[in-house]
Amino acid sequence: MVEIIVLGGGHAGVEAALACARKKHETMLITMNIDMIASMPCNPSVGGPAKGIVVREIDALGGEMGRAADLTALQFKMLNMAKGPGVQSLRVQSDKMAYKRYMQQTCLHTEHLTVKEAIVERVLFENKKVVGVELQDGSVIQCQALILTTGTFMSSNVLVGHTSTPSGPDNEPTTYHLSESLREAGLKTFRLKTGTPARIYRDSIDFSKTEPQPGTDDFVCFSNDTKPDEILPFKEQEICYLTYTTPLTHEIINSNLKESAMYSGLVKGVGPRYCPSIEDKLVRFADKQRHQIFLEPESRELDTIYVQGFSTSMPHDIQEKMLRSLPGLENCRIKKYAYAIEYDAIDPLQLKPTLEVRDIENLFCAGQINGTSGYEEAAAQGLMAGINASLKLEKREGLVLGRDEAYIGVMIDDLVTKGTKEPYRLLTSRAEYRLLLRHDNADMRLSEKGYEAGLLPQNRYDAFKKKCEDIKKITSALAEIRFTPKSEVNEYLIQLGYEPLHEGISALELIKRPNVTLKGLKPFLSLEIDDQVAKQIEIEAKYEGYIRKAKKEAERLQAMDKVKLINVNYDEVENLSLEGRQKLSQLQPFTLGQASRISGVNPADIAVLAVYLKQRSK
């Protein structure tokens, strides 16, 4: 018997399957097409605001996405460098063919992992517990746990103009019986919509009319395993380009709105708020004179450019006019037209924080099936579902990350506590403690948890422990080193616009000043400091007060999340508001902290509940 089946070979499925297999559970990854494992049907990139930090977190826990993204990147770009460290994150332009091939080979050569090409028709249950799956040919595969990572493939329809075609992304097949079997088991599903732009031939673009967008000329990466000589040198990296919509673009779109599937009444599902179609942008932001459009290479093996920001469900003839109204694309040739896709998702309020379905034992869900949008969000959920399905079979407590510990924790808590009515996308604004959840410290936050869960390998854990020791040792050394008013460090300070020193100061105190860096102080220090260690020490020193305040607030959150809500009958709790009572009874939160984040449960309800729990404990 297979211990764990992972259904779906997208970004969530790959991370889930690898996590289970690396924890030595006999795992089967069932996908409709092995050649499409870890494909990028939409944007050929990994990372971005908040998302890039998620990839760092996946790596810190022992996942694969960061390593794959580093080794197959066409361009590395560190975003928001002019802003604070809480919003800085990495984005790479990916070679979609190389990325897919890397993940396929990793899956096919991982011990304890079997990859099977098949279509699953039904999930099989007995007494509210998963027992296996039935394939299209009628055969049955039994399992102890099942992780659903079907992405946008359940009952999916591709929409263009007034036409709806049963299909998954990239003309892949879809399945209608699978979501039916889930509904029969009591799961609630709802319809969502997403879309993808056109791909155009590179040699049909006049790039002289666009603005070049180079990457970052520095060694930046997602994975702590990645070395400088393993990634594409800056001089060999691809350049992306920026163009803009024009008055003609807007005129074409506005005069043909009823031809779009989005506005013709064909679309039933809710589309993504933060990645809307170009026609939706024009309607929602009618006052904007123009919109940015990025032209991004898809692969060195392909002759295509991805038109980022120009998703649409217009008919093909109108798409051609729209694209040729953009500067540089006047004579473009289209290889693949844009389309929208509608699909079944499950209501994530039915999930536990471990991503196990509340009322069906050993059924886990991860990725776009949970109502999210994006490769990174999917991969993170897949990793957590894989870890927790394995821990469940090992009879160990599940891994749940706090909102102050990881963006992954923020996302899962949002999904299982607040739910979503539209494709959920991670944003830095969703995290209350984003100064604690930085690009530079993902390994410091999560390596211990990845190791304890049995996923982070020993060599990675040893490197993490050494880094912790180095940070502690160098921070202590910097506190001991003192500069006097006669020190040569004054030359450096004057260059930065500071007055010379009037009294002695430690090196640690000095780096708290804006623009003072350990790299700049290096000539005056007899210390060898790794760049990553230096970066972390600087941030912790410069933002010490803010970080301390954030940690103090996070401790209050942790205290509430430690108060368990076990077998509470909310009808017996006096003085709860009507809405609060209804929401608490419906969602059955696991902790007082989770209860406090439910929409409709007010602070007074939490105070009443805290008093009730205290009295009950007596």
Secondary structure, DSSP 4 states (H G I P E B T S, - for coil): -EEEEEE--SHHHHHHHHHHHHTT--EEEEES-GGGTT--SS-SEEE-TTHHHHHHHHHHHT-SHHHHHHHTEEEEEEE-TTS-TTT-EEEEEE-HHHHHHHHHHHHHTSTTEEEEE--EEEEEESSSBEEEEEETTS-EEEEEEEEE--TT-BT-EEEETTEEEE--GGG---BSHHHHHHHHTT--EEEEEEEE--EEEGGG--GGGSEEE---SS---S-TT--GGGS--GGGS--EEEEE--HHHHHHHHTTGGGSTTTTT---SBPPSSS--HHHHHHHTTT-S--EEEEEE--TT--EEEEET------HHHHHHHHTTSTT-TT--EEE--EEEEEEEE-GGGB-TTSBBTTSBTEEE-SGGGTB-SHHHHHHHHHHHHHHHHHHHTT-PPP---TTT-HHHHHHHHHHHH--SS-B---GGG-TTTTTS-STTHHHHHHHHHHHTT-S-HHHHHHHHHHHHHHHHHHHHHHH-EE-TTSTHHHHHHHTTPPPPSS-EEHHHHTTSTT--HHHHGGG------HHHHHHHHHHHHTHHHHHHHHHHHHHHHHHHTSB--S--GGGSTT--HHHHHHHHHH--SBHHHHHTSTT--HHHHHHHHHHHHHHH-
